Amino acid sequence: MKGKLRHIAISVPDIAPAARFYKEAFGLEEVNYVETPYGDGLSLSDGVINLTLLKFHSDDAAGDERGNIGPQHVAIHP
């Protein structure tokens, strides 16, 4: 069985405008929002693939020095 891309997480400077873009461009809907001491996250989905927009509170929280912007991780499921 081949795995399929089911989840993408992207670090963004501001969740709200990024969410508007992905909802309008791809017809995604909001499915979950979380706030943590390390950062906030909004999950969007079309029912098959999940896109999570992450806003880290610091570079340390993101675990890198990239300025908290760009691809964070992907998940492939059977």
mmCIF file of the N, C-alpha and C atoms, coordinates in Angstrom:
data_MODEL
# 
_entry.id   MODEL 
# 
loop_
_atom_site.group_PDB 
_atom_site.id 
_atom_site.type_symbol 
_atom_site.label_atom_id 
_atom_site.label_alt_id 
_atom_site.label_comp_id 
_atom_site.label_asym_id 
_atom_site.label_entity_id 
_atom_site.label_seq_id 
_atom_site.pdbx_PDB_ins_code 
_atom_site.Cartn_x 
_atom_site.Cartn_y 
_atom_site.Cartn_z 
_atom_site.occupancy 
_atom_site.B_iso_or_equiv 
_atom_site.pdbx_formal_charge 
_atom_site.auth_seq_id 
_atom_site.auth_comp_id 
_atom_site.auth_asym_id 
_atom_site.auth_atom_id 
_atom_site.pdbx_PDB_model_num 
ATOM 1   N N  . MET A 1 1  ? 0.836   -1.170 0.000  1.00 0.00 ? 1  MET A N  1 
ATOM 2   C CA . MET A 1 1  ? 0.000   0.000  0.000  1.00 0.00 ? 1  MET A CA 1 
ATOM 3   C C  . MET A 1 1  ? 0.886   1.240  0.000  1.00 0.00 ? 1  MET A C  1 
ATOM 4   N N  . LYS A 1 2  ? 0.591   2.181  -0.856 1.00 0.00 ? 2  LYS A N  1 
ATOM 5   C CA . LYS A 1 2  ? 1.338   3.432  -0.918 1.00 0.00 ? 2  LYS A CA 1 
ATOM 6   C C  . LYS A 1 2  ? 0.780   4.414  0.093  1.00 0.00 ? 2  LYS A C  1 
ATOM 7   N N  . GLY A 1 3  ? 1.688   5.176  0.705  1.00 0.00 ? 3  GLY A N  1 
ATOM 8   C CA . GLY A 1 3  ? 1.266   6.243  1.601  1.00 0.00 ? 3  GLY A CA 1 
ATOM 9   C C  . GLY A 1 3  ? 0.813   7.450  0.796  1.00 0.00 ? 3  GLY A C  1 
ATOM 10  N N  . LYS A 1 4  ? -0.020  8.258  1.395  1.00 0.00 ? 4  LYS A N  1 
ATOM 11  C CA . LYS A 1 4  ? -0.523  9.468  0.741  1.00 0.00 ? 4  LYS A CA 1 
ATOM 12  C C  . LYS A 1 4  ? -0.304  10.653 1.663  1.00 0.00 ? 4  LYS A C  1 
ATOM 13  N N  . LEU A 1 5  ? 0.012   11.788 1.064  1.00 0.00 ? 5  LEU A N  1 
ATOM 14  C CA . LEU A 1 5  ? 0.182   13.010 1.821  1.00 0.00 ? 5  LEU A CA 1 
ATOM 15  C C  . LEU A 1 5  ? -1.171  13.409 2.399  1.00 0.00 ? 5  LEU A C  1 
ATOM 16  N N  . ARG A 1 6  ? -1.248  13.518 3.721  1.00 0.00 ? 6  ARG A N  1 
ATOM 17  C CA . ARG A 1 6  ? -2.516  13.840 4.379  1.00 0.00 ? 6  ARG A CA 1 
ATOM 18  C C  . ARG A 1 6  ? -2.434  15.083 5.257  1.00 0.00 ? 6  ARG A C  1 
ATOM 19  N N  . HIS A 1 7  ? -1.214  15.525 5.568  1.00 0.00 ? 7  HIS A N  1 
ATOM 20  C CA . HIS A 1 7  ? -1.084  16.644 6.500  1.00 0.00 ? 7  HIS A CA 1 
ATOM 21  C C  . HIS A 1 7  ? 0.146   17.470 6.143  1.00 0.00 ? 7  HIS A C  1 
ATOM 22  N N  . ILE A 1 8  ? -0.030  18.793 6.146  1.00 0.00 ? 8  ILE A N  1 
ATOM 23  C CA . ILE A 1 8  ? 1.063   19.738 5.937  1.00 0.00 ? 8  ILE A CA 1 
ATOM 24  C C  . ILE A 1 8  ? 0.950   20.798 7.028  1.00 0.00 ? 8  ILE A C  1 
ATOM 25  N N  . ALA A 1 9  ? 2.061   21.140 7.650  1.00 0.00 ? 9  ALA A N  1 
ATOM 26  C CA . ALA A 1 9  ? 2.076   22.217 8.632  1.00 0.00 ? 9  ALA A CA 1 
ATOM 27  C C  . ALA A 1 9  ? 3.025   23.304 8.146  1.00 0.00 ? 9  ALA A C  1 
ATOM 28  N N  . ILE A 1 10 ? 2.568   24.539 8.213  1.00 0.00 ? 10 ILE A N  1 
ATOM 29  C CA . ILE A 1 10 ? 3.341   25.679 7.744  1.00 0.00 ? 10 ILE A CA 1 
ATOM 30  C C  . ILE A 1 10 ? 3.379   26.730 8.851  1.00 0.00 ? 10 ILE A C  1 
ATOM 31  N N  . SER A 1 11 ? 4.567   27.255 9.140  1.00 0.00 ? 11 SER A N  1 
ATOM 32  C CA . SER A 1 11 ? 4.702   28.366 10.078 1.00 0.00 ? 11 SER A CA 1 
ATOM 33  C C  . SER A 1 11 ? 4.427   29.658 9.327  1.00 0.00 ? 11 SER A C  1 
ATOM 34  N N  . VAL A 1 12 ? 3.566   30.481 9.877  1.00 0.00 ? 12 VAL A N  1 
ATOM 35  C CA . VAL A 1 12 ? 3.181   31.738 9.222  1.00 0.00 ? 12 VAL A CA 1 
ATOM 36  C C  . VAL A 1 12 ? 3.358   32.903 10.202 1.00 0.00 ? 12 VAL A C  1 
ATOM 37  N N  . PRO A 1 13 ? 3.559   34.126 9.679  1.00 0.00 ? 13 PRO A N  1 
ATOM 38  C CA . PRO A 1 13 ? 3.713   35.270 10.573 1.00 0.00 ? 13 PRO A CA 1 
ATOM 39  C C  . PRO A 1 13 ? 2.404   35.699 11.229 1.00 0.00 ? 13 PRO A C  1 
ATOM 40  N N  . ASP A 1 14 ? 1.279   35.408 10.578 1.00 0.00 ? 14 ASP A N  1 
ATOM 41  C CA . ASP A 1 14 ? -0.033  35.784 11.115 1.00 0.00 ? 14 ASP A CA 1 
ATOM 42  C C  . ASP A 1 14 ? -1.061  34.779 10.600 1.00 0.00 ? 14 ASP A C  1 
ATOM 43  N N  . ILE A 1 15 ? -1.739  34.103 11.504 1.00 0.00 ? 15 ILE A N  1 
ATOM 44  C CA . ILE A 1 15 ? -2.655  33.027 11.124 1.00 0.00 ? 15 ILE A CA 1 
ATOM 45  C C  . ILE A 1 15 ? -3.864  33.528 10.333 1.00 0.00 ? 15 ILE A C  1 
ATOM 46  N N  . ALA A 1 16 ? -4.483  34.619 10.750 1.00 0.00 ? 16 ALA A N  1 
ATOM 47  C CA . ALA A 1 16 ? -5.743  35.055 10.133 1.00 0.00 ? 16 ALA A CA 1 
ATOM 48  C C  . ALA A 1 16 ? -5.630  35.325 8.628  1.00 0.00 ? 16 ALA A C  1 
ATOM 49  N N  . PRO A 1 17 ? -4.665  36.126 8.147  1.00 0.00 ? 17 PRO A N  1 
ATOM 50  C CA . PRO A 1 17 ? -4.595  36.345 6.704  1.00 0.00 ? 17 PRO A CA 1 
ATOM 51  C C  . PRO A 1 17 ? -4.189  35.087 5.935  1.00 0.00 ? 17 PRO A C  1 
ATOM 52  N N  . ALA A 1 18 ? -3.339  34.265 6.540  1.00 0.00 ? 18 ALA A N  1 
ATOM 53  C CA . ALA A 1 18 ? -2.954  33.014 5.879  1.00 0.00 ? 18 ALA A CA 1 
ATOM 54  C C  . ALA A 1 18 ? -4.176  32.105 5.750  1.00 0.00 ? 18 ALA A C  1 
ATOM 55  N N  . ALA A 1 19 ? -4.989  32.029 6.790  1.00 0.00 ? 19 ALA A N  1 
ATOM 56  C CA . ALA A 1 19 ? -6.196  31.200 6.747  1.00 0.00 ? 19 ALA A CA 1 
ATOM 57  C C  . ALA A 1 19 ? -7.147  31.689 5.667  1.00 0.00 ? 19 ALA A C  1 
ATOM 58  N N  . ARG A 1 20 ? -7.342  33.008 5.578  1.00 0.00 ? 20 ARG A N  1 
ATOM 59  C CA . ARG A 1 20 ? -8.220  33.551 4.527  1.00 0.00 ? 20 ARG A CA 1 
ATOM 60  C C  . ARG A 1 20 ? -7.732  33.125 3.145  1.00 0.00 ? 20 ARG A C  1 
ATOM 61  N N  . PHE A 1 21 ? -6.422  33.222 2.932  1.00 0.00 ? 21 PHE A N  1 
ATOM 62  C CA . PHE A 1 21 ? -5.874  32.840 1.630  1.00 0.00 ? 21 PHE A CA 1 
ATOM 63  C C  . PHE A 1 21 ? -6.179  31.377 1.314  1.00 0.00 ? 21 PHE A C  1 
ATOM 64  N N  . TYR A 1 22 ? -5.842  30.466 2.212  1.00 0.00 ? 22 TYR A N  1 
ATOM 65  C CA . TYR A 1 22 ? -6.027  29.035 1.943  1.00 0.00 ? 22 TYR A CA 1 
ATOM 66  C C  . TYR A 1 22 ? -7.505  28.650 1.845  1.00 0.00 ? 22 TYR A C  1 
ATOM 67  N N  . LYS A 1 23 ? -8.359  29.303 2.613  1.00 0.00 ? 23 LYS A N  1 
ATOM 68  C CA . LYS A 1 23 ? -9.791  29.012 2.517  1.00 0.00 ? 23 LYS A CA 1 
ATOM 69  C C  . LYS A 1 23 ? -10.343 29.464 1.164  1.00 0.00 ? 23 LYS A C  1 
ATOM 70  N N  . GLU A 1 24 ? -9.946  30.651 0.723  1.00 0.00 ? 24 GLU A N  1 
ATOM 71  C CA . GLU A 1 24 ? -10.424 31.159 -0.570 1.00 0.00 ? 24 GLU A CA 1 
ATOM 72  C C  . GLU A 1 24 ? -9.792  30.426 -1.747 1.00 0.00 ? 24 GLU A C  1 
ATOM 73  N N  . ALA A 1 25 ? -8.495  30.151 -1.665 1.00 0.00 ? 25 ALA A N  1 
ATOM 74  C CA . ALA A 1 25 ? -7.788  29.528 -2.789 1.00 0.00 ? 25 ALA A CA 1 
ATOM 75  C C  . ALA A 1 25 ? -8.137  28.051 -2.974 1.00 0.00 ? 25 ALA A C  1 
ATOM 76  N N  . PHE A 1 26 ? -8.345  27.335 -1.875 1.00 0.00 ? 26 PHE A N  1 
ATOM 77  C CA . PHE A 1 26 ? -8.526  25.883 -1.966 1.00 0.00 ? 26 PHE A CA 1 
ATOM 78  C C  . PHE A 1 26 ? -9.845  25.380 -1.377 1.00 0.00 ? 26 PHE A C  1 
ATOM 79  N N  . GLY A 1 27 ? -10.684 26.269 -0.897 1.00 0.00 ? 27 GLY A N  1 
ATOM 80  C CA . GLY A 1 27 ? -11.968 25.854 -0.348 1.00 0.00 ? 27 GLY A CA 1 
ATOM 81  C C  . GLY A 1 27 ? -11.863 25.100 0.961  1.00 0.00 ? 27 GLY A C  1 
ATOM 82  N N  . LEU A 1 28 ? -10.795 25.341 1.717  1.00 0.00 ? 28 LEU A N  1 
ATOM 83  C CA . LEU A 1 28 ? -10.611 24.650 2.991  1.00 0.00 ? 28 LEU A CA 1 
ATOM 84  C C  . LEU A 1 28 ? -11.527 25.245 4.053  1.00 0.00 ? 28 LEU A C  1 
ATOM 85  N N  . GLU A 1 29 ? -11.851 24.422 5.033  1.00 0.00 ? 29 GLU A N  1 
ATOM 86  C CA . GLU A 1 29 ? -12.689 24.856 6.148  1.00 0.00 ? 29 GLU A CA 1 
ATOM 87  C C  . GLU A 1 29 ? -11.926 24.694 7.455  1.00 0.00 ? 29 GLU A C  1 
ATOM 88  N N  . GLU A 1 30 ? -12.198 25.572 8.412  1.00 0.00 ? 30 GLU A N  1 
ATOM 89  C CA . GLU A 1 30 ? -11.566 25.477 9.722  1.00 0.00 ? 30 GLU A CA 1 
ATOM 90  C C  . GLU A 1 30 ? -12.112 24.272 10.474 1.00 0.00 ? 30 GLU A C  1 
ATOM 91  N N  . VAL A 1 31 ? -11.201 23.497 11.074 1.00 0.00 ? 31 VAL A N  1 
ATOM 92  C CA . VAL A 1 31 ? -11.632 22.332 11.843 1.00 0.00 ? 31 VAL A CA 1 
ATOM 93  C C  . VAL A 1 31 ? -11.153 22.352 13.291 1.00 0.00 ? 31 VAL A C  1 
ATOM 94  N N  . ASN A 1 32 ? -10.101 23.105 13.605 1.00 0.00 ? 32 ASN A N  1 
ATOM 95  C CA . ASN A 1 32 ? -9.600  23.115 14.980 1.00 0.00 ? 32 ASN A CA 1 
ATOM 96  C C  . ASN A 1 32 ? -8.661  24.298 15.179 1.00 0.00 ? 32 ASN A C  1 
ATOM 97  N N  . TYR A 1 33 ? -8.709  24.885 16.367 1.00 0.00 ? 33 TYR A N  1 
ATOM 98  C CA . TYR A 1 33 ? -7.789  25.959 16.729 1.00 0.00 ? 33 TYR A CA 1 
ATOM 99  C C  . TYR A 1 33 ? -7.270  25.691 18.130 1.00 0.00 ? 33 TYR A C  1 
ATOM 100 N N  . VAL A 1 34 ? -5.956  25.827 18.323 1.00 0.00 ? 34 VAL A N  1 
ATOM 101 C CA . VAL A 1 34 ? -5.369  25.635 19.647 1.00 0.00 ? 34 VAL A CA 1 
ATOM 102 C C  . VAL A 1 34 ? -4.421  26.781 19.972 1.00 0.00 ? 34 VAL A C  1 
ATOM 103 N N  . GLU A 1 35 ? -4.364  27.125 21.241 1.00 0.00 ? 35 GLU A N  1 
ATOM 104 C CA . GLU A 1 35 ? -3.396  28.074 21.758 1.00 0.00 ? 35 GLU A CA 1 
ATOM 105 C C  . GLU A 1 35 ? -2.577  27.354 22.811 1.00 0.00 ? 35 GLU A C  1 
ATOM 106 N N  . THR A 1 36 ? -1.252  27.456 22.708 1.00 0.00 ? 36 THR A N  1 
ATOM 107 C CA . THR A 1 36 ? -0.364  26.835 23.684 1.00 0.00 ? 36 THR A CA 1 
ATOM 108 C C  . THR A 1 36 ? 0.674   27.859 24.124 1.00 0.00 ? 36 THR A C  1 
ATOM 109 N N  . PRO A 1 37 ? 1.440   27.555 25.156 1.00 0.00 ? 37 PRO A N  1 
ATOM 110 C CA . PRO A 1 37 ? 2.504   28.468 25.559 1.00 0.00 ? 37 PRO A CA 1 
ATOM 111 C C  . PRO A 1 37 ? 3.580   28.645 24.472 1.00 0.00 ? 37 PRO A C  1 
ATOM 112 N N  . TYR A 1 38 ? 3.700   27.675 23.564 1.00 0.00 ? 38 TYR A N  1 
ATOM 113 C CA . TYR A 1 38 ? 4.732   27.717 22.529 1.00 0.00 ? 38 TYR A CA 1 
ATOM 114 C C  . TYR A 1 38 ? 4.281   28.401 21.250 1.00 0.00 ? 38 TYR A C  1 
ATOM 115 N N  . GLY A 1 39 ? 2.988   28.346 20.979 1.00 0.00 ? 39 GLY A N  1 
ATOM 116 C CA . GLY A 1 39 ? 2.455   28.934 19.761 1.00 0.00 ? 39 GLY A CA 1 
ATOM 117 C C  . GLY A 1 39 ? 1.002   28.554 19.570 1.00 0.00 ? 39 GLY A C  1 
ATOM 118 N N  . ASP A 1 40 ? 0.421   29.078 18.508 1.00 0.00 ? 40 ASP A N  1 
ATOM 119 C CA . ASP A 1 40 ? -0.975  28.821 18.196 1.00 0.00 ? 40 ASP A CA 1 
ATOM 120 C C  . ASP A 1 40 ? -1.071  28.078 16.871 1.00 0.00 ? 40 ASP A C  1 
ATOM 121 N N  . GLY A 1 41 ? -2.156  27.344 16.678 1.00 0.00 ? 41 GLY A N  1 
ATOM 122 C CA . GLY A 1 41 ? -2.329  26.597 15.447 1.00 0.00 ? 41 GLY A CA 1 
ATOM 123 C C  . GLY A 1 41 ? -3.774  26.530 15.003 1.00 0.00 ? 41 GLY A C  1 
ATOM 124 N N  . LEU A 1 42 ? -3.961  26.671 13.708 1.00 0.00 ? 42 LEU A N  1 
ATOM 125 C CA . LEU A 1 42 ? -5.287  26.556 13.112 1.00 0.00 ? 42 LEU A CA 1 
ATOM 126 C C  . LEU A 1 42 ? -5.236  25.465 12.062 1.00 0.00 ? 42 LEU A C  1 
ATOM 127 N N  . SER A 1 43 ? -6.086  24.456 12.198 1.00 0.00 ? 43 SER A N  1 
ATOM 128 C CA . SER A 1 43 ? -6.159  23.372 11.218 1.00 0.00 ? 43 SER A CA 1 
ATOM 129 C C  . SER A 1 43 ? -7.297  23.632 10.249 1.00 0.00 ? 43 SER A C  1 
ATOM 130 N N  . LEU A 1 44 ? -6.981  23.471 8.966  1.00 0.00 ? 44 LEU A N  1 
ATOM 131 C CA . LEU A 1 44 ? -7.944  23.606 7.876  1.00 0.00 ? 44 LEU A CA 1 
ATOM 132 C C  . LEU A 1 44 ? -7.994  22.283 7.137  1.00 0.00 ? 44 LEU A C  1 
ATOM 133 N N  . SER A 1 45 ? -9.124  21.972 6.512  1.00 0.00 ? 45 SER A N  1 
ATOM 134 C CA . SER A 1 45 ? -9.221  20.709 5.785  1.00 0.00 ? 45 SER A CA 1 
ATOM 135 C C  . SER A 1 45 ? -10.235 20.796 4.654  1.00 0.00 ? 45 SER A C  1 
ATOM 136 N N  . ASP A 1 46 ? -10.023 19.963 3.646  1.00 0.00 ? 46 ASP A N  1 
ATOM 137 C CA . ASP A 1 46 ? -11.012 19.792 2.583  1.00 0.00 ? 46 ASP A CA 1 
ATOM 138 C C  . ASP A 1 46 ? -11.711 18.445 2.739  1.00 0.00 ? 46 ASP A C  1 
ATOM 139 N N  . GLY A 1 47 ? -11.460 17.773 3.865  1.00 0.00 ? 47 GLY A N  1 
ATOM 140 C CA . GLY A 1 47 ? -12.038 16.455 4.111  1.00 0.00 ? 47 GLY A CA 1 
ATOM 141 C C  . GLY A 1 47 ? -11.081 15.321 3.804  1.00 0.00 ? 47 GLY A C  1 
ATOM 142 N N  . VAL A 1 48 ? -9.998  15.629 3.101  1.00 0.00 ? 48 VAL A N  1 
ATOM 143 C CA . VAL A 1 48 ? -8.990  14.618 2.770  1.00 0.00 ? 48 VAL A CA 1 
ATOM 144 C C  . VAL A 1 48 ? -7.639  15.028 3.329  1.00 0.00 ? 48 VAL A C  1 
ATOM 145 N N  . ILE A 1 49 ? -7.210  16.228 3.015  1.00 0.00 ? 49 ILE A N  1 
ATOM 146 C CA . ILE A 1 49 ? -5.912  16.704 3.471  1.00 0.00 ? 49 ILE A CA 1 
ATOM 147 C C  . ILE A 1 49 ? -6.113  17.774 4.534  1.00 0.00 ? 49 ILE A C  1 
ATOM 148 N N  . ASN A 1 50 ? -5.197  17.789 5.507  1.00 0.00 ? 50 ASN A N  1 
ATOM 149 C CA . ASN A 1 50 ? -5.226  18.759 6.586  1.00 0.00 ? 50 ASN A CA 1 
ATOM 150 C C  . ASN A 1 50 ? -4.046  19.698 6.431  1.00 0.00 ? 50 ASN A C  1 
ATOM 151 N N  . LEU A 1 51 ? -4.303  20.992 6.518  1.00 0.00 ? 51 LEU A N  1 
ATOM 152 C CA . LEU A 1 51 ? -3.267  22.020 6.505  1.00 0.00 ? 51 LEU A CA 1 
ATOM 153 C C  . LEU A 1 51 ? -3.332  22.736 7.841  1.00 0.00 ? 51 LEU A C  1 
ATOM 154 N N  . THR A 1 52 ? -2.239  22.695 8.584  1.00 0.00 ? 52 THR A N  1 
ATOM 155 C CA . THR A 1 52 ? -2.198  23.387 9.862  1.00 0.00 ? 52 THR A CA 1 
ATOM 156 C C  . THR A 1 52 ? -1.276  24.589 9.745  1.00 0.00 ? 52 THR A C  1 
ATOM 157 N N  . LEU A 1 53 ? -1.808  25.745 10.114 1.00 0.00 ? 53 LEU A N  1 
ATOM 158 C CA . LEU A 1 53 ? -1.052  26.991 10.122 1.00 0.00 ? 53 LEU A CA 1 
ATOM 159 C C  . LEU A 1 53 ? -0.574  27.228 11.542 1.00 0.00 ? 53 LEU A C  1 
ATOM 160 N N  . LEU A 1 54 ? 0.733   27.374 11.702 1.00 0.00 ? 54 LEU A N  1 
ATOM 161 C CA . LEU A 1 54 ? 1.330   27.529 13.021 1.00 0.00 ? 54 LEU A CA 1 
ATOM 162 C C  . LEU A 1 54 ? 1.919   28.920 13.179 1.00 0.00 ? 54 LEU A C  1 
ATOM 163 N N  . LYS A 1 55 ? 1.689   29.526 14.332 1.00 0.00 ? 55 LYS A N  1 
ATOM 164 C CA . LYS A 1 55 ? 2.300   30.804 14.685 1.00 0.00 ? 55 LYS A CA 1 
ATOM 165 C C  . LYS A 1 55 ? 3.042   30.578 15.993 1.00 0.00 ? 55 LYS A C  1 
ATOM 166 N N  . PHE A 1 56 ? 4.364   30.345 15.883 1.00 0.00 ? 56 PHE A N  1 
ATOM 167 C CA . PHE A 1 56 ? 5.170   30.123 17.079 1.00 0.00 ? 56 PHE A CA 1 
ATOM 168 C C  . PHE A 1 56 ? 5.437   31.449 17.779 1.00 0.00 ? 56 PHE A C  1 
ATOM 169 N N  . HIS A 1 57 ? 5.589   31.382 19.094 1.00 0.00 ? 57 HIS A N  1 
ATOM 170 C CA . HIS A 1 57 ? 5.810   32.586 19.874 1.00 0.00 ? 57 HIS A CA 1 
ATOM 171 C C  . HIS A 1 57 ? 7.274   33.004 19.885 1.00 0.00 ? 57 HIS A C  1 
ATOM 172 N N  . SER A 1 58 ? 8.173   32.089 19.452 1.00 0.00 ? 58 SER A N  1 
ATOM 173 C CA . SER A 1 58 ? 9.600   32.411 19.397 1.00 0.00 ? 58 SER A CA 1 
ATOM 174 C C  . SER A 1 58 ? 10.318  31.405 18.507 1.00 0.00 ? 58 SER A C  1 
ATOM 175 N N  . ASP A 1 59 ? 11.546  31.748 18.102 1.00 0.00 ? 59 ASP A N  1 
ATOM 176 C CA . ASP A 1 59 ? 12.360  30.810 17.323 1.00 0.00 ? 59 ASP A CA 1 
ATOM 177 C C  . ASP A 1 59 ? 12.648  29.558 18.144 1.00 0.00 ? 59 ASP A C  1 
ATOM 178 N N  . ASP A 1 60 ? 12.883  29.724 19.441 1.00 0.00 ? 60 ASP A N  1 
ATOM 179 C CA . ASP A 1 60 ? 13.131  28.562 20.299 1.00 0.00 ? 60 ASP A CA 1 
ATOM 180 C C  . ASP A 1 60 ? 11.937  27.619 20.303 1.00 0.00 ? 60 ASP A C  1 
ATOM 181 N N  . ALA A 1 61 ? 10.741  28.178 20.363 1.00 0.00 ? 61 ALA A N  1 
ATOM 182 C CA . ALA A 1 61 ? 9.529   27.347 20.357 1.00 0.00 ? 61 ALA A CA 1 
ATOM 183 C C  . ALA A 1 61 ? 9.408   26.585 19.043 1.00 0.00 ? 61 ALA A C  1 
ATOM 184 N N  . ALA A 1 62 ? 9.816   27.219 17.945 1.00 0.00 ? 62 ALA A N  1 
ATOM 185 C CA . ALA A 1 62 ? 9.750   26.560 16.638 1.00 0.00 ? 62 ALA A CA 1 
ATOM 186 C C  . ALA A 1 62 ? 10.845  25.517 16.481 1.00 0.00 ? 62 ALA A C  1 
ATOM 187 N N  . GLY A 1 63 ? 11.875  25.607 17.307 1.00 0.00 ? 63 GLY A N  1 
ATOM 188 C CA . GLY A 1 63 ? 12.964  24.646 17.238 1.00 0.00 ? 63 GLY A CA 1 
ATOM 189 C C  . GLY A 1 63 ? 13.947  24.949 16.124 1.00 0.00 ? 63 GLY A C  1 
ATOM 190 N N  . ASP A 1 64 ? 13.964  26.180 15.646 1.00 0.00 ? 64 ASP A N  1 
ATOM 191 C CA . ASP A 1 64 ? 14.900  26.548 14.590 1.00 0.00 ? 64 ASP A CA 1 
ATOM 192 C C  . ASP A 1 64 ? 15.182  28.045 14.624 1.00 0.00 ? 64 ASP A C  1 
ATOM 193 N N  . GLU A 1 65 ? 15.977  28.483 13.684 1.00 0.00 ? 65 GLU A N  1 
ATOM 194 C CA . GLU A 1 65 ? 16.337  29.901 13.615 1.00 0.00 ? 65 GLU A CA 1 
ATOM 195 C C  . GLU A 1 65 ? 15.904  30.512 12.288 1.00 0.00 ? 65 GLU A C  1 
ATOM 196 N N  . ARG A 1 66 ? 14.835  29.990 11.687 1.00 0.00 ? 66 ARG A N  1 
ATOM 197 C CA . ARG A 1 66 ? 14.399  30.455 10.372 1.00 0.00 ? 66 ARG A CA 1 
ATOM 198 C C  . ARG A 1 66 ? 13.462  31.654 10.435 1.00 0.00 ? 66 ARG A C  1 
ATOM 199 N N  . GLY A 1 67 ? 13.238  32.182 11.594 1.00 0.00 ? 67 GLY A N  1 
ATOM 200 C CA . GLY A 1 67 ? 12.292  33.272 11.701 1.00 0.00 ? 67 GLY A CA 1 
ATOM 201 C C  . GLY A 1 67 ? 10.862  32.789 11.751 1.00 0.00 ? 67 GLY A C  1 
ATOM 202 N N  . ASN A 1 68 ? 10.663  31.509 12.034 1.00 0.00 ? 68 ASN A N  1 
ATOM 203 C CA . ASN A 1 68 ? 9.325   30.940 12.227 1.00 0.00 ? 68 ASN A CA 1 
ATOM 204 C C  . ASN A 1 68 ? 8.437   30.989 10.990 1.00 0.00 ? 68 ASN A C  1 
ATOM 205 N N  . ILE A 1 69 ? 8.996   31.039 9.812  1.00 0.00 ? 69 ILE A N  1 
ATOM 206 C CA . ILE A 1 69 ? 8.189   31.127 8.602  1.00 0.00 ? 69 ILE A CA 1 
ATOM 207 C C  . ILE A 1 69 ? 8.569   29.982 7.657  1.00 0.00 ? 69 ILE A C  1 
ATOM 208 N N  . GLY A 1 70 ? 7.558   29.335 7.069  1.00 0.00 ? 70 GLY A N  1 
ATOM 209 C CA . GLY A 1 70 ? 7.810   28.320 6.054  1.00 0.00 ? 70 GLY A CA 1 
ATOM 210 C C  . GLY A 1 70 ? 7.352   26.940 6.472  1.00 0.00 ? 70 GLY A C  1 
ATOM 211 N N  . PRO A 1 71 ? 7.667   25.949 5.640  1.00 0.00 ? 71 PRO A N  1 
ATOM 212 C CA . PRO A 1 71 ? 7.238   24.577 5.917  1.00 0.00 ? 71 PRO A CA 1 
ATOM 213 C C  . PRO A 1 71 ? 7.760   24.097 7.271  1.00 0.00 ? 71 PRO A C  1 
ATOM 214 N N  . GLN A 1 72 ? 6.906   23.423 8.015  1.00 0.00 ? 72 GLN A N  1 
ATOM 215 C CA . GLN A 1 72 ? 7.290   22.910 9.324  1.00 0.00 ? 72 GLN A CA 1 
ATOM 216 C C  . GLN A 1 72 ? 7.427   21.393 9.291  1.00 0.00 ? 72 GLN A C  1 
ATOM 217 N N  . HIS A 1 73 ? 6.379   20.702 8.816  1.00 0.00 ? 73 HIS A N  1 
ATOM 218 C CA . HIS A 1 73 ? 6.452   19.243 8.689  1.00 0.00 ? 73 HIS A CA 1 
ATOM 219 C C  . HIS A 1 73 ? 5.315   18.746 7.805  1.00 0.00 ? 73 HIS A C  1 
ATOM 220 N N  . VAL A 1 74 ? 5.450   17.513 7.347  1.00 0.00 ? 74 VAL A N  1 
ATOM 221 C CA . VAL A 1 74 ? 4.395   16.851 6.572  1.00 0.00 ? 74 VAL A CA 1 
ATOM 222 C C  . VAL A 1 74 ? 4.166   15.478 7.192  1.00 0.00 ? 74 VAL A C  1 
ATOM 223 N N  . ALA A 1 75 ? 2.986   14.896 6.932  1.00 0.00 ? 75 ALA A N  1 
ATOM 224 C CA . ALA A 1 75 ? 2.685   13.549 7.398  1.00 0.00 ? 75 ALA A CA 1 
ATOM 225 C C  . ALA A 1 75 ? 2.090   12.755 6.249  1.00 0.00 ? 75 ALA A C  1 
ATOM 226 N N  . ILE A 1 76 ? 2.578   11.537 6.102  1.00 0.00 ? 76 ILE A N  1 
ATOM 227 C CA . ILE A 1 76 ? 2.090   10.628 5.067  1.00 0.00 ? 76 ILE A CA 1 
ATOM 228 C C  . ILE A 1 76 ? 1.466   9.426  5.759  1.00 0.00 ? 76 ILE A C  1 
ATOM 229 N N  . HIS A 1 77 ? 0.234   9.121  5.379  1.00 0.00 ? 77 HIS A N  1 
ATOM 230 C CA . HIS A 1 77 ? -0.517  8.030  6.000  1.00 0.00 ? 77 HIS A CA 1 
ATOM 231 C C  . HIS A 1 77 ? -0.930  7.026  4.928  1.00 0.00 ? 77 HIS A C  1 
ATOM 232 N N  . PRO A 1 78 ? -1.146  5.788  5.330  1.00 0.00 ? 78 PRO A N  1 
ATOM 233 C CA . PRO A 1 78 ? -1.620  4.786  4.362  1.00 0.00 ? 78 PRO A CA 1 
ATOM 234 C C  . PRO A 1 78 ? -3.046  5.075  3.922  1.00 0.00 ? 78 PRO A C  1 
# 
